[in-house]
Amino acid sequence: MSTAFCPHCHQPLPRKLRAGTPLTQLKARIFDLVRLSNGISSDEINSIVFEGKARRTTIRSHIYQINEALAESGVSIRSYGGFYSMVTAGLFSKEDAS
């Protein structure tokens, strides 16, 4: 099975749907790791997805981009005590963050 590319920008087209949102394979893998865990650290994500070669800022950037893509779905990834967890709409508010 070959990868489909955008005819305009020649980027690989997203192929994985998560929470009804298309994500790249990399971001879908991160999403799945967080969804299936009871909290996963950036070090664990780094080890599994990037073979220990990524910086924490890289992982945070991917999480941010996943959350941007999921904004309309009511699902997001949040960090609590250094561990990422999946959160559904209504379970997290700005007051909880302070």
C-alpha positions as CSV (number, residue, x, y, z in Angstrom):
1,M,0.0,0.0,0.0
2,S,1.5,3.3,-1.1
3,T,1.3,6.6,0.7
4,A,-1.0,9.2,-0.8
5,F,0.4,12.8,-1.2
6,C,-1.4,16.1,-1.5
7,P,-1.3,17.3,-5.1
8,H,-0.7,20.9,-3.9
9,C,1.9,20.7,-1.2
10,H,3.2,17.2,-1.8
11,Q,2.9,16.3,2.0
12,P,1.7,12.9,2.9
13,L,-2.0,12.9,3.5
14,P,-3.3,12.0,7.0
15,R,-4.6,8.5,7.0
16,K,-5.5,7.7,10.6
17,L,-8.8,8.9,12.2
18,R,-8.8,9.5,15.9
19,A,-11.9,10.9,17.6
20,G,-13.2,11.6,14.1
21,T,-10.1,13.7,13.3
22,P,-7.5,12.8,10.7
23,L,-3.9,12.5,12.1
24,T,-0.6,11.6,10.6
25,Q,0.7,8.2,11.5
26,L,3.1,9.7,14.0
27,K,0.5,11.8,15.8
28,A,-2.0,8.8,15.7
29,R,0.6,6.7,17.4
30,I,1.2,9.3,20.1
31,F,-2.6,9.6,20.5
32,D,-3.0,5.8,20.9
33,L,-0.2,5.6,23.5
34,V,-1.8,8.3,25.6
35,R,-5.3,6.9,25.2
36,L,-4.3,3.4,26.2
37,S,-2.2,4.4,29.2
38,N,-3.2,5.5,32.7
39,G,-0.8,8.4,32.2
40,I,2.4,8.3,30.2
41,S,5.5,10.5,30.6
42,S,7.2,12.3,27.8
43,D,10.2,10.1,28.4
44,E,8.1,7.0,27.8
45,I,6.6,8.5,24.6
46,N,10.2,9.4,23.5
47,S,11.4,5.9,24.1
48,I,8.5,4.2,22.3
49,V,7.9,6.6,19.4
50,F,11.3,8.3,18.8
51,E,13.7,5.6,20.1
52,G,14.9,8.1,22.7
53,K,16.1,10.7,20.1
54,A,13.5,13.5,20.6
55,R,13.6,16.4,22.9
56,R,10.8,17.1,25.4
57,T,9.9,20.2,23.5
58,T,9.4,18.1,20.4
59,I,7.0,15.9,22.2
60,R,5.2,18.9,23.7
61,S,4.9,20.4,20.2
62,H,3.3,17.2,18.8
63,I,0.9,17.1,21.7
64,Y,0.0,20.7,21.1
65,Q,-0.6,20.0,17.4
66,I,-2.7,16.9,18.2
67,N,-4.8,19.1,20.5
68,E,-5.2,21.7,17.9
69,A,-6.4,19.1,15.4
70,L,-8.8,17.6,18.0
71,A,-10.2,21.0,19.1
72,E,-13.7,20.3,17.7
73,S,-13.9,16.7,18.9
74,G,-14.2,17.4,22.6
75,V,-11.1,15.2,23.3
76,S,-7.7,16.5,24.3
77,I,-4.4,15.4,25.8
78,R,-3.4,17.1,29.1
79,S,-0.4,16.8,31.4
80,Y,-1.0,16.1,35.1
81,G,2.1,15.8,37.3
82,G,4.3,15.1,34.3
83,F,2.1,12.4,32.8
84,Y,-0.1,12.8,29.7
85,S,-3.7,11.6,29.9
86,M,-6.7,11.7,27.6
87,V,-9.5,14.1,28.7
88,T,-13.0,14.5,27.3
89,A,-14.9,17.8,27.2
90,G,-16.2,19.0,30.5
91,L,-13.6,17.2,32.6
92,F,-11.0,20.0,32.3
93,S,-11.5,23.7,32.8
94,K,-9.2,26.7,33.2
95,E,-10.1,26.8,36.9
96,D,-8.6,23.3,37.2
97,A,-5.3,24.5,35.8
98,S,-4.7,27.2,38.4
